[in-house]
């Protein structure tokens, strides 16, 4: 198993009392559905660098830990995933009825293709504050992010899967 991160991302700077913590996840679906546990322990500068690397050519970061999605940022972010998706789509089209009906390779192929669209065990984003928040994959966040909108990074949590 491994570790990844959850980034609290909002459209306004996050007040200290609104930062999410591991305690906010004790009764949340994310725990047990995706993660074994969530922890407040994080190396903020290293984790922000991790996010910057994932969003290279997709977002413009500022010195205050805020960023905005660039005009062609969504396409830049998803370009490699799209290539993989097209590859796996072709592979599924080549499956015969016997492979499809027996599950030999079919299940893994479809799962892997799905992961190219929405990485289940990658970086996650919390939208909202500690009282009311939604957890989505970074992929989902990018798909629905507003181009040019300034986004602020609040808390960063570690999760184990």
C-alpha positions, 0 to 999 in steps of 0.5 A: 500500500502507499500514501497520497495527499488530499488538498483543500482547495477553495476560491477564497483564502481558507481561514484557520478555523475552516481548515480540514483535519483528519478528525473531519474524516472519521465519519466520512465515506472516504475513509474505508472506501478509498483510504485506510486512514487520513493524517494531518502530517504533511510536508507542505512545501514538498506537497505543494511541489507535488501538486505543481508537478502534476499541474505542470503546463496546466496551472499558473501558481503564485507565491501565496499557494494559489493557482489558476487553470490556464486557458489550455490547462485542462487539455495539457493536464489530460493529454497523457491520460487521453492517449492511454484511454484511446489505447485501452479503448482500442484494446477493448474493441479487439476483445472477442465474445469469449474474453468478454463473457469469461472476464479473462483480461476484460475486467482488468482492461476496463478497470485500467481504462477507467483509471485513465479517466479518474485516478482512484488512488491519486491526489484528492481535492476537498472543496469546502470547509471543515463543516461542509466539504466534498472530496473529489479526485484531482482529475474530477476537480480539473474537469470542472475547474473554472479557467482563470479562477484563482484557487487557494490551497488550505490544509494538506492531508496525507492518506494511506490506501 
